[in-house]
């Protein structure tokens, strides 16, 4: 295996929780270590933000549980653009 360490570190400002909200910007850095020199044609990072929520309303016999799912984003960003020749790392 060539990549033996892969880390994403978020620069998210810690307030009362580490959660993100709709409209927040995600900023951070990606780091990795290689076990040997490789030739890379492209390097990309994929990220998606999904939310699943569940809540209950009412009491007793009239209690109803609701669920919801929502995707806020799904992106793919190239850290090294596609290149036919490759780049040594």
PyMOL Python script that loads the backbone (N, CA, C, O; Angstrom):
from pymol import cmd

cmd.read_pdbstr("""\
ATOM      1  N   UNK A   1       0.844  -1.178   0.000  1.00  0.00           N
ATOM      2  CA  UNK A   1       0.000   0.000   0.000  1.00  0.00           C
ATOM      3  C   UNK A   1       0.884   1.234   0.000  1.00  0.00           C
ATOM      4  O   UNK A   1       1.851   1.311   0.758  1.00  0.00           O
ATOM      5  N   UNK A   2       0.560   2.185  -0.835  1.00  0.00           N
ATOM      6  CA  UNK A   2       1.387   3.380  -0.979  1.00  0.00           C
ATOM      7  C   UNK A   2       1.023   4.445   0.048  1.00  0.00           C
ATOM      8  O   UNK A   2       1.913   5.039   0.657  1.00  0.00           O
ATOM      9  N   UNK A   3      -0.278   4.700   0.255  1.00  0.00           N
ATOM     10  CA  UNK A   3      -0.691   5.687   1.257  1.00  0.00           C
ATOM     11  C   UNK A   3      -0.881   4.972   2.591  1.00  0.00           C
ATOM     12  O   UNK A   3      -1.708   4.067   2.699  1.00  0.00           O
ATOM     13  N   UNK A   4      -0.115   5.378   3.609  1.00  0.00           N
ATOM     14  CA  UNK A   4      -0.290   4.741   4.912  1.00  0.00           C
ATOM     15  C   UNK A   4      -0.856   5.670   5.950  1.00  0.00           C
ATOM     16  O   UNK A   4      -1.154   5.231   7.061  1.00  0.00           O
ATOM     17  N   UNK A   5      -1.020   6.960   5.630  1.00  0.00           N
ATOM     18  CA  UNK A   5      -1.626   7.894   6.560  1.00  0.00           C
ATOM     19  C   UNK A   5      -2.378   8.945   5.761  1.00  0.00           C
ATOM     20  O   UNK A   5      -1.805   9.592   4.884  1.00  0.00           O
ATOM     21  N   UNK A   6      -3.663   9.117   6.062  1.00  0.00           N
ATOM     22  CA  UNK A   6      -4.492  10.118   5.388  1.00  0.00           C
ATOM     23  C   UNK A   6      -5.278  10.858   6.457  1.00  0.00           C
ATOM     24  O   UNK A   6      -5.990  10.239   7.248  1.00  0.00           O
ATOM     25  N   UNK A   7      -5.152  12.192   6.486  1.00  0.00           N
ATOM     26  CA  UNK A   7      -5.788  12.985   7.536  1.00  0.00           C
ATOM     27  C   UNK A   7      -6.489  14.189   6.923  1.00  0.00           C
ATOM     28  O   UNK A   7      -5.932  14.869   6.061  1.00  0.00           O
ATOM     29  N   UNK A   8      -7.722  14.451   7.375  1.00  0.00           N
ATOM     30  CA  UNK A   8      -8.398  15.715   7.067  1.00  0.00           C
ATOM     31  C   UNK A   8      -8.568  16.445   8.387  1.00  0.00           C
ATOM     32  O   UNK A   8      -9.135  15.903   9.336  1.00  0.00           O
ATOM     33  N   UNK A   9      -8.082  17.662   8.445  1.00  0.00           N
ATOM     34  CA  UNK A   9      -8.213  18.476   9.649  1.00  0.00           C
ATOM     35  C   UNK A   9      -9.090  19.668   9.317  1.00  0.00           C
ATOM     36  O   UNK A   9      -8.764  20.465   8.438  1.00  0.00           O
ATOM     37  N   UNK A  10     -10.201  19.784  10.021  1.00  0.00           N
ATOM     38  CA  UNK A  10     -11.139  20.878   9.802  1.00  0.00           C
ATOM     39  C   UNK A  10     -10.707  22.098  10.594  1.00  0.00           C
ATOM     40  O   UNK A  10     -10.239  21.983  11.727  1.00  0.00           O
ATOM     41  N   UNK A  11     -10.867  23.267   9.991  1.00  0.00           N
ATOM     42  CA  UNK A  11     -10.594  24.528  10.678  1.00  0.00           C
ATOM     43  C   UNK A  11     -11.876  25.092  11.288  1.00  0.00           C
ATOM     44  O   UNK A  11     -11.954  26.287  11.573  1.00  0.00           O
ATOM     45  N   UNK A  12     -12.877  24.240  11.487  1.00  0.00           N
ATOM     46  CA  UNK A  12     -14.178  24.655  12.016  1.00  0.00           C
ATOM     47  C   UNK A  12     -14.007  25.270  13.401  1.00  0.00           C
ATOM     48  O   UNK A  12     -13.391  24.672  14.283  1.00  0.00           O
ATOM     49  N   UNK A  13     -14.550  26.453  13.582  1.00  0.00           N
ATOM     50  CA  UNK A  13     -14.466  27.124  14.873  1.00  0.00           C
ATOM     51  C   UNK A  13     -15.392  26.404  15.849  1.00  0.00           C
ATOM     52  O   UNK A  13     -16.591  26.283  15.600  1.00  0.00           O
ATOM     53  N   UNK A  14     -14.844  25.935  16.940  1.00  0.00           N
ATOM     54  CA  UNK A  14     -15.634  25.202  17.925  1.00  0.00           C
ATOM     55  C   UNK A  14     -16.476  26.185  18.741  1.00  0.00           C
ATOM     56  O   UNK A  14     -15.944  27.017  19.476  1.00  0.00           O
ATOM     57  N   UNK A  15     -17.780  26.074  18.600  1.00  0.00           N
ATOM     58  CA  UNK A  15     -18.682  26.876  19.428  1.00  0.00           C
ATOM     59  C   UNK A  15     -19.229  25.945  20.494  1.00  0.00           C
ATOM     60  O   UNK A  15     -18.460  25.390  21.280  1.00  0.00           O
ATOM     61  N   UNK A  16     -20.523  25.765  20.537  1.00  0.00           N
ATOM     62  CA  UNK A  16     -21.091  24.858  21.532  1.00  0.00           C
ATOM     63  C   UNK A  16     -21.090  23.415  21.053  1.00  0.00           C
ATOM     64  O   UNK A  16     -21.203  22.497  21.865  1.00  0.00           O
ATOM     65  N   UNK A  17     -20.965  23.199  19.747  1.00  0.00           N
ATOM     66  CA  UNK A  17     -20.901  21.833  19.228  1.00  0.00           C
ATOM     67  C   UNK A  17     -19.981  21.808  18.020  1.00  0.00           C
ATOM     68  O   UNK A  17     -19.574  22.852  17.510  1.00  0.00           O
ATOM     69  N   UNK A  18     -19.664  20.614  17.576  1.00  0.00           N
ATOM     70  CA  UNK A  18     -18.788  20.477  16.413  1.00  0.00           C
ATOM     71  C   UNK A  18     -19.600  20.244  15.138  1.00  0.00           C
ATOM     72  O   UNK A  18     -19.053  19.818  14.120  1.00  0.00           O
ATOM     73  N   UNK A  19     -20.890  20.519  15.193  1.00  0.00           N
ATOM     74  CA  UNK A  19     -21.761  20.315  14.042  1.00  0.00           C
ATOM     75  C   UNK A  19     -21.674  21.487  13.078  1.00  0.00           C
ATOM     76  O   UNK A  19     -21.329  22.607  13.454  1.00  0.00           O
ATOM     77  N   UNK A  20     -21.993  21.197  11.836  1.00  0.00           N
ATOM     78  CA  UNK A  20     -22.112  22.235  10.817  1.00  0.00           C
ATOM     79  C   UNK A  20     -23.590  22.498  10.574  1.00  0.00           C
ATOM     80  O   UNK A  20     -24.429  21.634  10.827  1.00  0.00           O
ATOM     81  N   UNK A  21     -23.904  23.679  10.089  1.00  0.00           N
ATOM     82  CA  UNK A  21     -25.273  24.043   9.732  1.00  0.00           C
ATOM     83  C   UNK A  21     -25.320  24.407   8.262  1.00  0.00           C
ATOM     84  O   UNK A  21     -24.291  24.683   7.645  1.00  0.00           O
ATOM     85  N   UNK A  22     -26.511  24.407   7.710  1.00  0.00           N
ATOM     86  CA  UNK A  22     -26.691  24.774   6.310  1.00  0.00           C
ATOM     87  C   UNK A  22     -26.109  26.164   6.073  1.00  0.00           C
ATOM     88  O   UNK A  22     -26.398  27.104   6.814  1.00  0.00           O
ATOM     89  N   UNK A  23     -25.290  26.284   5.037  1.00  0.00           N
ATOM     90  CA  UNK A  23     -24.676  27.558   4.699  1.00  0.00           C
ATOM     91  C   UNK A  23     -23.279  27.737   5.269  1.00  0.00           C
ATOM     92  O   UNK A  23     -22.562  28.644   4.846  1.00  0.00           O
ATOM     93  N   UNK A  24     -22.864  26.889   6.230  1.00  0.00           N
ATOM     94  CA  UNK A  24     -21.517  26.984   6.778  1.00  0.00           C
ATOM     95  C   UNK A  24     -20.489  26.604   5.711  1.00  0.00           C
ATOM     96  O   UNK A  24     -20.745  25.745   4.867  1.00  0.00           O
ATOM     97  N   UNK A  25     -19.343  27.245   5.758  1.00  0.00           N
ATOM     98  CA  UNK A  25     -18.238  26.915   4.860  1.00  0.00           C
ATOM     99  C   UNK A  25     -17.321  25.923   5.554  1.00  0.00           C
ATOM    100  O   UNK A  25     -16.971  26.103   6.721  1.00  0.00           O
ATOM    101  N   UNK A  26     -16.932  24.878   4.839  1.00  0.00           N
ATOM    102  CA  UNK A  26     -16.029  23.880   5.390  1.00  0.00           C
ATOM    103  C   UNK A  26     -14.625  24.194   4.872  1.00  0.00           C
ATOM    104  O   UNK A  26     -14.382  24.222   3.665  1.00  0.00           O
ATOM    105  N   UNK A  27     -13.719  24.425   5.805  1.00  0.00           N
ATOM    106  CA  UNK A  27     -12.342  24.761   5.471  1.00  0.00           C
ATOM    107  C   UNK A  27     -11.437  23.834   6.262  1.00  0.00           C
ATOM    108  O   UNK A  27     -11.696  23.554   7.433  1.00  0.00           O
ATOM    109  N   UNK A  28     -10.377  23.360   5.625  1.00  0.00           N
ATOM    110  CA  UNK A  28      -9.453  22.488   6.334  1.00  0.00           C
ATOM    111  C   UNK A  28      -8.284  22.134   5.454  1.00  0.00           C
ATOM    112  O   UNK A  28      -8.066  22.753   4.413  1.00  0.00           O
ATOM    113  N   UNK A  29      -7.534  21.143   5.870  1.00  0.00           N
ATOM    114  CA  UNK A  29      -6.384  20.703   5.089  1.00  0.00           C
ATOM    115  C   UNK A  29      -6.378  19.187   5.004  1.00  0.00           C
ATOM    116  O   UNK A  29      -6.853  18.491   5.902  1.00  0.00           O
ATOM    117  N   UNK A  30      -5.829  18.694   3.901  1.00  0.00           N
ATOM    118  CA  UNK A  30      -5.703  17.261   3.664  1.00  0.00           C
ATOM    119  C   UNK A  30      -4.216  16.925   3.672  1.00  0.00           C
ATOM    120  O   UNK A  30      -3.424  17.571   2.985  1.00  0.00           O
ATOM    121  N   UNK A  31      -3.840  15.918   4.446  1.00  0.00           N
ATOM    122  CA  UNK A  31      -2.445  15.472   4.507  1.00  0.00           C
ATOM    123  C   UNK A  31      -2.391  13.976   4.306  1.00  0.00           C
ATOM    124  O   UNK A  31      -3.303  13.250   4.703  1.00  0.00           O
ATOM    125  N   UNK A  32      -1.314  13.515   3.685  1.00  0.00           N
ATOM    126  CA  UNK A  32      -1.103  12.083   3.556  1.00  0.00           C
ATOM    127  C   UNK A  32       0.385  11.804   3.465  1.00  0.00           C
ATOM    128  O   UNK A  32       1.172  12.670   3.084  1.00  0.00           O
ATOM    129  N   UNK A  33       0.758  10.589   3.819  1.00  0.00           N
ATOM    130  CA  UNK A  33       2.155  10.147   3.728  1.00  0.00           C
ATOM    131  C   UNK A  33       2.216   8.931   2.833  1.00  0.00           C
ATOM    132  O   UNK A  33       1.328   8.078   2.853  1.00  0.00           O
ATOM    133  N   UNK A  34       3.268   8.864   2.054  1.00  0.00           N
ATOM    134  CA  UNK A  34       3.456   7.766   1.123  1.00  0.00           C
ATOM    135  C   UNK A  34       4.587   6.865   1.605  1.00  0.00           C
ATOM    136  O   UNK A  34       5.528   7.325   2.251  1.00  0.00           O
ATOM    137  N   UNK A  35       4.484   5.580   1.284  1.00  0.00           N
ATOM    138  CA  UNK A  35       5.541   4.646   1.651  1.00  0.00           C
ATOM    139  C   UNK A  35       6.650   4.627   0.612  1.00  0.00           C
ATOM    140  O   UNK A  35       7.752   4.151   0.887  1.00  0.00           O
ATOM    141  N   UNK A  36       6.367   5.141  -0.578  1.00  0.00           N
ATOM    142  CA  UNK A  36       7.388   5.217  -1.631  1.00  0.00           C
ATOM    143  C   UNK A  36       6.986   6.296  -2.620  1.00  0.00           C
ATOM    144  O   UNK A  36       5.847   6.762  -2.609  1.00  0.00           O
ATOM    145  N   UNK A  37       7.909   6.689  -3.467  1.00  0.00           N
ATOM    146  CA  UNK A  37       7.634   7.690  -4.499  1.00  0.00           C
ATOM    147  C   UNK A  37       6.685   7.089  -5.531  1.00  0.00           C
ATOM    148  O   UNK A  37       6.852   5.946  -5.955  1.00  0.00           O
ATOM    149  N   UNK A  38       5.691   7.875  -5.926  1.00  0.00           N
ATOM    150  CA  UNK A  38       4.712   7.409  -6.910  1.00  0.00           C
ATOM    151  C   UNK A  38       4.503   8.484  -7.974  1.00  0.00           C
ATOM    152  O   UNK A  38       4.794   9.660  -7.759  1.00  0.00           O
ATOM    153  N   UNK A  39       3.997   8.056  -9.108  1.00  0.00           N
ATOM    154  CA  UNK A  39       3.623   8.968 -10.181  1.00  0.00           C
ATOM    155  C   UNK A  39       2.099   9.084 -10.154  1.00  0.00           C
ATOM    156  O   UNK A  39       1.393   8.083 -10.276  1.00  0.00           O
ATOM    157  N   UNK A  40       1.602  10.297  -9.996  1.00  0.00           N
ATOM    158  CA  UNK A  40       0.173  10.521  -9.823  1.00  0.00           C
ATOM    159  C   UNK A  40      -0.381  11.277 -11.018  1.00  0.00           C
ATOM    160  O   UNK A  40       0.143  12.324 -11.396  1.00  0.00           O
ATOM    161  N   UNK A  41      -1.446  10.744 -11.614  1.00  0.00           N
ATOM    162  CA  UNK A  41      -2.111  11.425 -12.727  1.00  0.00           C
ATOM    163  C   UNK A  41      -3.173  12.392 -12.238  1.00  0.00           C
ATOM    164  O   UNK A  41      -3.455  13.386 -12.907  1.00  0.00           O
ATOM    165  N   UNK A  42      -3.769  12.122 -11.081  1.00  0.00           N
ATOM    166  CA  UNK A  42      -4.727  13.040 -10.466  1.00  0.00           C
ATOM    167  C   UNK A  42      -4.917  12.643  -9.010  1.00  0.00           C
ATOM    168  O   UNK A  42      -4.688  11.499  -8.618  1.00  0.00           O
ATOM    169  N   UNK A  43      -5.340  13.621  -8.225  1.00  0.00           N
ATOM    170  CA  UNK A  43      -5.641  13.376  -6.823  1.00  0.00           C
ATOM    171  C   UNK A  43      -6.863  14.209  -6.483  1.00  0.00           C
ATOM    172  O   UNK A  43      -6.866  15.428  -6.655  1.00  0.00           O
ATOM    173  N   UNK A  44      -7.909  13.536  -5.998  1.00  0.00           N
ATOM    174  CA  UNK A  44      -9.145  14.247  -5.693  1.00  0.00           C
ATOM    175  C   UNK A  44      -9.658  13.853  -4.314  1.00  0.00           C
ATOM    176  O   UNK A  44      -9.309  12.806  -3.769  1.00  0.00           O
ATOM    177  N   UNK A  45     -10.493  14.720  -3.776  1.00  0.00           N
ATOM    178  CA  UNK A  45     -11.154  14.473  -2.500  1.00  0.00           C
ATOM    179  C   UNK A  45     -12.651  14.603  -2.732  1.00  0.00           C
ATOM    180  O   UNK A  45     -13.117  15.584  -3.311  1.00  0.00           O
ATOM    181  N   UNK A  46     -13.400  13.607  -2.275  1.00  0.00           N
ATOM    182  CA  UNK A  46     -14.859  13.647  -2.354  1.00  0.00           C
ATOM    183  C   UNK A  46     -15.407  13.856  -0.952  1.00  0.00           C
ATOM    184  O   UNK A  46     -14.914  13.282   0.019  1.00  0.00           O
ATOM    185  N   UNK A  47     -16.431  14.683  -0.868  1.00  0.00           N
ATOM    186  CA  UNK A  47     -17.076  14.919   0.429  1.00  0.00           C
ATOM    187  C   UNK A  47     -18.577  15.045   0.221  1.00  0.00           C
ATOM    188  O   UNK A  47     -19.039  15.552  -0.801  1.00  0.00           O
ATOM    189  N   UNK A  48     -19.323  14.578   1.202  1.00  0.00           N
ATOM    190  CA  UNK A  48     -20.771  14.771   1.155  1.00  0.00           C
ATOM    191  C   UNK A  48     -21.277  15.048   2.554  1.00  0.00           C
ATOM    192  O   UNK A  48     -20.736  14.552   3.542  1.00  0.00           O
ATOM    193  N   UNK A  49     -22.309  15.836   2.615  1.00  0.00           N
ATOM    194  CA  UNK A  49     -22.910  16.194   3.897  1.00  0.00           C
ATOM    195  C   UNK A  49     -24.346  15.738   3.939  1.00  0.00           C
ATOM    196  O   UNK A  49     -25.217  16.318   3.290  1.00  0.00           O
ATOM    197  N   UNK A  50     -24.589  14.695   4.707  1.00  0.00           N
ATOM    198  CA  UNK A  50     -25.928  14.140   4.864  1.00  0.00           C
ATOM    199  C   UNK A  50     -26.404  14.353   6.295  1.00  0.00           C
ATOM    200  O   UNK A  50     -25.614  14.307   7.238  1.00  0.00           O
ATOM    201  N   UNK A  51     -27.690  14.583   6.441  1.00  0.00           N
ATOM    202  CA  UNK A  51     -28.299  14.743   7.759  1.00  0.00           C
ATOM    203  C   UNK A  51     -29.428  13.736   7.901  1.00  0.00           C
ATOM    204  O   UNK A  51     -30.217  13.535   6.978  1.00  0.00           O
ATOM    205  N   UNK A  52     -29.496  13.109   9.061  1.00  0.00           N
ATOM    206  CA  UNK A  52     -30.612  12.233   9.405  1.00  0.00           C
ATOM    207  C   UNK A  52     -31.132  12.702  10.755  1.00  0.00           C
ATOM    208  O   UNK A  52     -30.372  12.806  11.717  1.00  0.00           O
ATOM    209  N   UNK A  53     -32.411  12.980  10.821  1.00  0.00           N
ATOM    210  CA  UNK A  53     -33.012  13.462  12.070  1.00  0.00           C
ATOM    211  C   UNK A  53     -34.226  12.609  12.430  1.00  0.00           C
ATOM    212  O   UNK A  53     -34.919  12.081  11.560  1.00  0.00           O
ATOM    213  N   UNK A  54     -34.460  12.488  13.729  1.00  0.00           N
ATOM    214  CA  UNK A  54     -35.627  11.750  14.219  1.00  0.00           C
ATOM    215  C   UNK A  54     -36.165  12.486  15.439  1.00  0.00           C
ATOM    216  O   UNK A  54     -35.404  12.852  16.334  1.00  0.00           O
ATOM    217  N   UNK A  55     -37.489  12.704  15.475  1.00  0.00           N
ATOM    218  CA  UNK A  55     -38.107  13.370  16.608  1.00  0.00           C
ATOM    219  C   UNK A  55     -39.505  12.815  16.833  1.00  0.00           C
ATOM    220  O   UNK A  55     -40.120  12.243  15.933  1.00  0.00           O
ATOM    221  N   UNK A  56     -39.991  13.000  18.057  1.00  0.00           N
ATOM    222  CA  UNK A  56     -41.292  12.473  18.461  1.00  0.00           C
ATOM    223  C   UNK A  56     -42.202  13.619  18.868  1.00  0.00           C
ATOM    224  O   UNK A  56     -41.781  14.572  19.524  1.00  0.00           O
ATOM    225  N   UNK A  57     -43.463  13.502  18.459  1.00  0.00           N
ATOM    226  CA  UNK A  57     -44.484  14.484  18.838  1.00  0.00           C
ATOM    227  C   UNK A  57     -45.662  13.747  19.462  1.00  0.00           C
ATOM    228  O   UNK A  57     -45.951  12.602  19.114  1.00  0.00           O
ATOM    229  N   UNK A  58     -46.333  14.419  20.384  1.00  0.00           N
ATOM    230  CA  UNK A  58     -47.508  13.837  21.021  1.00  0.00           C
ATOM    231  C   UNK A  58     -47.128  12.984  22.213  1.00  0.00           C
ATOM    232  O   UNK A  58     -45.955  12.863  22.569  1.00  0.00           O
ATOM    233  N   UNK A  59     -48.162  12.385  22.833  1.00  0.00           N
ATOM    234  CA  UNK A  59     -47.946  11.525  23.993  1.00  0.00           C
ATOM    235  C   UNK A  59     -48.863  10.320  23.915  1.00  0.00           C
ATOM    236  O   UNK A  59     -49.888  10.332  23.234  1.00  0.00           O
ATOM    237  N   UNK A  60     -48.468   9.288  24.626  1.00  0.00           N
ATOM    238  CA  UNK A  60     -49.288   8.082  24.729  1.00  0.00           C
ATOM    239  C   UNK A  60     -49.651   7.479  23.377  1.00  0.00           C
ATOM    240  O   UNK A  60     -48.796   7.305  22.508  1.00  0.00           O
ATOM    241  N   UNK A  61     -50.939   7.162  23.213  1.00  0.00           N
ATOM    242  CA  UNK A  61     -51.442   6.530  21.997  1.00  0.00           C
ATOM    243  C   UNK A  61     -51.256   7.441  20.785  1.00  0.00           C
ATOM    244  O   UNK A  61     -51.143   6.956  19.659  1.00  0.00           O
ATOM    245  N   UNK A  62     -51.225   8.738  21.003  1.00  0.00           N
ATOM    246  CA  UNK A  62     -51.133   9.709  19.914  1.00  0.00           C
ATOM    247  C   UNK A  62     -49.694  10.126  19.608  1.00  0.00           C
ATOM    248  O   UNK A  62     -49.469  11.103  18.895  1.00  0.00           O
ATOM    249  N   UNK A  63     -48.734   9.397  20.139  1.00  0.00           N
ATOM    250  CA  UNK A  63     -47.328   9.715  19.913  1.00  0.00           C
ATOM    251  C   UNK A  63     -46.911   9.263  18.512  1.00  0.00           C
ATOM    252  O   UNK A  63     -47.164   8.125  18.118  1.00  0.00           O
ATOM    253  N   UNK A  64     -46.283  10.148  17.782  1.00  0.00           N
ATOM    254  CA  UNK A  64     -45.838   9.864  16.408  1.00  0.00           C
ATOM    255  C   UNK A  64     -44.347  10.192  16.308  1.00  0.00           C
ATOM    256  O   UNK A  64     -43.903  11.252  16.749  1.00  0.00           O
ATOM    257  N   UNK A  65     -43.588   9.275  15.727  1.00  0.00           N
ATOM    258  CA  UNK A  65     -42.163   9.502  15.492  1.00  0.00           C
ATOM    259  C   UNK A  65     -41.968   9.871  14.034  1.00  0.00           C
ATOM    260  O   UNK A  65     -42.455   9.180  13.139  1.00  0.00           O
ATOM    261  N   UNK A  66     -41.253  10.961  13.799  1.00  0.00           N
ATOM    262  CA  UNK A  66     -40.969  11.440  12.448  1.00  0.00           C
ATOM    263  C   UNK A  66     -39.482  11.234  12.154  1.00  0.00           C
ATOM    264  O   UNK A  66     -38.652  11.266  13.063  1.00  0.00           O
ATOM    265  N   UNK A  67     -39.160  11.025  10.890  1.00  0.00           N
ATOM    266  CA  UNK A  67     -37.769  10.956  10.463  1.00  0.00           C
ATOM    267  C   UNK A  67     -37.602  11.802   9.209  1.00  0.00           C
ATOM    268  O   UNK A  67     -38.542  11.990   8.437  1.00  0.00           O
ATOM    269  N   UNK A  68     -36.402  12.301   9.024  1.00  0.00           N
ATOM    270  CA  UNK A  68     -36.107  13.096   7.836  1.00  0.00           C
ATOM    271  C   UNK A  68     -34.651  12.884   7.444  1.00  0.00           C
ATOM    272  O   UNK A  68     -33.786  12.689   8.297  1.00  0.00           O
ATOM    273  N   UNK A  69     -34.399  12.926   6.149  1.00  0.00           N
ATOM    274  CA  UNK A  69     -33.037  12.825   5.612  1.00  0.00           C
ATOM    275  C   UNK A  69     -32.861  13.960   4.614  1.00  0.00           C
ATOM    276  O   UNK A  69     -33.783  14.313   3.879  1.00  0.00           O
ATOM    277  N   UNK A  70     -31.660  14.521   4.605  1.00  0.00           N
ATOM    278  CA  UNK A  70     -31.389  15.606   3.661  1.00  0.00           C
ATOM    279  C   UNK A  70     -29.911  15.615   3.304  1.00  0.00           C
ATOM    280  O   UNK A  70     -29.054  15.431   4.169  1.00  0.00           O
ATOM    281  N   UNK A  71     -29.616  15.829   2.033  1.00  0.00           N
ATOM    282  CA  UNK A  71     -28.237  15.975   1.575  1.00  0.00           C
ATOM    283  C   UNK A  71     -27.981  17.451   1.323  1.00  0.00           C
ATOM    284  O   UNK A  71     -28.655  18.073   0.502  1.00  0.00           O
ATOM    285  N   UNK A  72     -27.003  18.010   2.032  1.00  0.00           N
ATOM    286  CA  UNK A  72     -26.666  19.420   1.888  1.00  0.00           C
ATOM    287  C   UNK A  72     -25.669  19.651   0.753  1.00  0.00           C
ATOM    288  O   UNK A  72     -25.747  20.655   0.046  1.00  0.00           O
ATOM    289  N   UNK A  73     -24.747  18.731   0.586  1.00  0.00           N
ATOM    290  CA  UNK A  73     -23.789  18.891  -0.501  1.00  0.00           C
ATOM    291  C   UNK A  73     -23.155  17.556  -0.859  1.00  0.00           C
ATOM    292  O   UNK A  73     -23.150  16.613  -0.068  1.00  0.00           O
ATOM    293  N   UNK A  74     -22.624  17.505  -2.062  1.00  0.00           N
ATOM    294  CA  UNK A  74     -21.834  16.377  -2.545  1.00  0.00           C
ATOM    295  C   UNK A  74     -20.877  16.975  -3.569  1.00  0.00           C
ATOM    296  O   UNK A  74     -21.301  17.419  -4.636  1.00  0.00           O
ATOM    297  N   UNK A  75     -19.583  16.986  -3.245  1.00  0.00           N
ATOM    298  CA  UNK A  75     -18.600  17.639  -4.108  1.00  0.00           C
ATOM    299  C   UNK A  75     -17.387  16.746  -4.332  1.00  0.00           C
ATOM    300  O   UNK A  75     -17.099  15.843  -3.546  1.00  0.00           O
ATOM    301  N   UNK A  76     -16.695  17.020  -5.410  1.00  0.00           N
ATOM    302  CA  UNK A  76     -15.423  16.379  -5.717  1.00  0.00           C
ATOM    303  C   UNK A  76     -14.480  17.485  -6.153  1.00  0.00           C
ATOM    304  O   UNK A  76     -14.758  18.213  -7.106  1.00  0.00           O
ATOM    305  N   UNK A  77     -13.362  17.607  -5.449  1.00  0.00           N
ATOM    306  CA  UNK A  77     -12.373  18.632  -5.758  1.00  0.00           C
ATOM    307  C   UNK A  77     -11.045  17.960  -6.085  1.00  0.00           C
ATOM    308  O   UNK A  77     -10.615  17.033  -5.398  1.00  0.00           O
ATOM    309  N   UNK A  78     -10.403  18.444  -7.147  1.00  0.00           N
ATOM    310  CA  UNK A  78      -9.098  17.917  -7.530  1.00  0.00           C
ATOM    311  C   UNK A  78      -7.999  18.696  -6.824  1.00  0.00           C
ATOM    312  O   UNK A  78      -7.923  19.920  -6.939  1.00  0.00           O
ATOM    313  N   UNK A  79      -7.147  17.984  -6.092  1.00  0.00           N
ATOM    314  CA  UNK A  79      -5.975  18.590  -5.478  1.00  0.00           C
ATOM    315  C   UNK A  79      -4.824  18.618  -6.477  1.00  0.00           C
ATOM    316  O   UNK A  79      -4.004  19.536  -6.474  1.00  0.00           O
ATOM    317  N   UNK A  80      -4.777  17.607  -7.324  1.00  0.00           N
ATOM    318  CA  UNK A  80      -3.869  17.570  -8.473  1.00  0.00           C
ATOM    319  C   UNK A  80      -4.758  17.289  -9.671  1.00  0.00           C
ATOM    320  O   UNK A  80      -5.387  16.234  -9.756  1.00  0.00           O
ATOM    321  N   UNK A  81      -4.806  18.237 -10.592  1.00  0.00           N
ATOM    322  CA  UNK A  81      -5.708  18.118 -11.737  1.00  0.00           C
ATOM    323  C   UNK A  81      -5.302  16.920 -12.610  1.00  0.00           C
ATOM    324  O   UNK A  81      -4.149  16.487 -12.613  1.00  0.00           O
ATOM    325  N   UNK A  82      -6.290  16.407 -13.346  1.00  0.00           N
ATOM    326  CA  UNK A  82      -6.019  15.280 -14.244  1.00  0.00           C
ATOM    327  C   UNK A  82      -4.902  15.645 -15.203  1.00  0.00           C
ATOM    328  O   UNK A  82      -4.916  16.704 -15.829  1.00  0.00           O
ATOM    329  N   UNK A  83      -3.935  14.744 -15.305  1.00  0.00           N
ATOM    330  CA  UNK A  83      -2.749  15.008 -16.094  1.00  0.00           C
ATOM    331  C   UNK A  83      -2.307  13.690 -16.721  1.00  0.00           C
ATOM    332  O   UNK A  83      -2.063  12.717 -16.007  1.00  0.00           O
ATOM    333  N   UNK A  84      -2.203  13.649 -18.029  1.00  0.00           N
ATOM    334  CA  UNK A  84      -1.824  12.416 -18.723  1.00  0.00           C
ATOM    335  C   UNK A  84      -0.411  11.961 -18.412  1.00  0.00           C
ATOM    336  O   UNK A  84      -0.139  10.760 -18.422  1.00  0.00           O
ATOM    337  N   UNK A  85       0.507  12.897 -18.133  1.00  0.00           N
ATOM    338  CA  UNK A  85       1.906  12.564 -17.895  1.00  0.00           C
ATOM    339  C   UNK A  85       2.158  12.071 -16.472  1.00  0.00           C
ATOM    340  O   UNK A  85       2.989  11.193 -16.241  1.00  0.00           O
ATOM    341  N   UNK A  86       1.444  12.640 -15.550  1.00  0.00           N
ATOM    342  CA  UNK A  86       1.650  12.276 -14.155  1.00  0.00           C
ATOM    343  C   UNK A  86       2.633  13.213 -13.469  1.00  0.00           C
ATOM    344  O   UNK A  86       3.431  13.884 -14.124  1.00  0.00           O
ATOM    345  N   UNK A  87       2.565  13.249 -12.181  1.00  0.00           N
ATOM    346  CA  UNK A  87       3.414  14.097 -11.365  1.00  0.00           C
ATOM    347  C   UNK A  87       4.018  13.240 -10.267  1.00  0.00           C
ATOM    348  O   UNK A  87       3.308  12.472  -9.618  1.00  0.00           O
ATOM    349  N   UNK A  88       5.318  13.362 -10.052  1.00  0.00           N
ATOM    350  CA  UNK A  88       5.980  12.546  -9.024  1.00  0.00           C
ATOM    351  C   UNK A  88       5.738  13.125  -7.646  1.00  0.00           C
ATOM    352  O   UNK A  88       5.905  14.323  -7.415  1.00  0.00           O
ATOM    353  N   UNK A  89       5.343  12.253  -6.738  1.00  0.00           N
ATOM    354  CA  UNK A  89       5.160  12.642  -5.336  1.00  0.00           C
ATOM    355  C   UNK A  89       6.085  11.802  -4.472  1.00  0.00           C
ATOM    356  O   UNK A  89       6.100  11.959  -3.251  1.00  0.00           O
TER     357      UNK A  89
END
""", "prot")
cmd.dss("prot")
cmd.show_as("cartoon", "prot")
cmd.util.cbc("prot")
cmd.orient("prot")
